[in-house]
């Protein structure tokens, strides 16, 4: 996994942990970076704001669920290619 992806995952996991004890609108960027030992500049390099991490995670999860709840992977080359394209799009947000 590339360093950029690792950093995004660390930031997203910090948000996920914080959401166990606080609502999203009560969490600050400083809370997130303090939780994972990074700085605000690093956060803003990867994300526009807190809601971006949240939406990207939600969208990725929703797309994966939709993809794997269909039989697209098993039905043929065209559907398999479509599935791979969806996974590529999802990976852009990872």
C-alpha positions as CSV (number, residue, x, y, z in Angstrom):
1,X,0.0,0.0,0.0
2,X,1.3,3.4,-0.9
3,X,2.2,5.9,1.8
4,X,-0.6,8.2,0.7
5,X,-3.2,5.4,1.1
6,X,-1.8,4.5,4.5
7,X,-2.1,8.1,5.7
8,X,-5.7,8.3,4.5
9,X,-6.5,5.1,6.2
10,X,-4.9,6.3,9.5
11,X,-6.9,9.6,9.3
12,X,-10.1,7.7,8.5
13,X,-9.6,5.3,11.3
14,X,-9.0,8.1,13.7
15,X,-12.3,9.7,12.7
16,X,-14.1,6.3,13.1
17,X,-12.7,5.9,16.6
18,X,-13.7,9.4,17.6
19,X,-17.2,8.8,16.3
20,X,-17.7,6.1,18.9
21,X,-17.7,8.7,21.6
22,X,-18.7,12.0,19.8
23,X,-21.1,13.0,17.0
24,X,-19.5,14.0,13.7
25,X,-20.4,17.7,14.1
26,X,-18.5,17.7,17.5
27,X,-15.3,16.4,16.1
28,X,-12.6,18.8,15.0
29,X,-9.7,18.3,12.6
30,X,-7.4,18.8,15.5
31,X,-9.1,15.9,17.3
32,X,-8.4,13.7,14.4
33,X,-4.8,14.6,13.9
34,X,-4.1,14.5,17.6
35,X,-5.6,11.0,17.7
36,X,-3.2,9.7,15.0
37,X,-0.2,11.8,15.6
38,X,-0.2,13.7,12.4
39,X,-0.6,17.5,11.8
40,X,-3.3,19.6,10.2
41,X,-1.2,20.2,7.1
42,X,-1.1,16.5,6.4
43,X,-4.9,16.3,6.9
44,X,-5.5,19.1,4.4
45,X,-3.1,17.5,1.9
46,X,-5.4,14.5,1.7
47,X,-8.9,15.8,2.6
48,X,-10.8,19.0,2.2
49,X,-12.6,18.6,5.5
50,X,-14.0,16.1,8.0
51,X,-17.1,15.5,5.9
52,X,-14.9,14.4,3.0
53,X,-13.5,11.5,4.9
54,X,-17.0,10.6,6.1
55,X,-18.6,10.8,2.7
56,X,-15.7,8.9,0.9
57,X,-16.0,6.1,3.5
58,X,-19.8,6.0,3.2
59,X,-19.7,6.1,-0.6
60,X,-17.0,3.4,-0.9
61,X,-18.9,1.1,1.5
62,X,-22.2,1.7,-0.4
63,X,-20.6,1.0,-3.8
64,X,-18.9,-2.1,-2.5
65,X,-22.1,-3.4,-1.0
66,X,-24.0,-2.8,-4.3
67,X,-21.3,-4.4,-6.3
68,X,-21.1,-7.6,-4.2
69,X,-24.9,-7.8,-3.7
70,X,-25.3,-8.4,-7.5
71,X,-24.3,-11.4,-9.5
72,X,-22.2,-9.2,-11.9
73,X,-19.0,-11.0,-11.1
74,X,-20.3,-14.4,-12.0
75,X,-22.4,-13.6,-15.1
76,X,-19.8,-12.8,-17.8
77,X,-16.9,-10.9,-19.2
78,X,-18.9,-7.7,-19.8
79,X,-20.3,-7.6,-16.2
80,X,-16.9,-8.6,-14.9
81,X,-15.3,-5.6,-16.7
82,X,-18.0,-3.4,-15.3
83,X,-17.3,-4.7,-11.8
84,X,-13.6,-4.0,-12.3
85,X,-14.3,-0.4,-13.4
86,X,-16.4,0.1,-10.3
87,X,-13.6,-1.1,-8.1
88,X,-11.2,1.3,-9.9
89,X,-13.5,4.2,-9.2
90,X,-13.8,3.1,-5.6
91,X,-10.0,2.9,-5.3
92,X,-9.8,6.6,-6.4
93,X,-11.5,7.4,-3.1
94,X,-9.5,5.0,-1.0
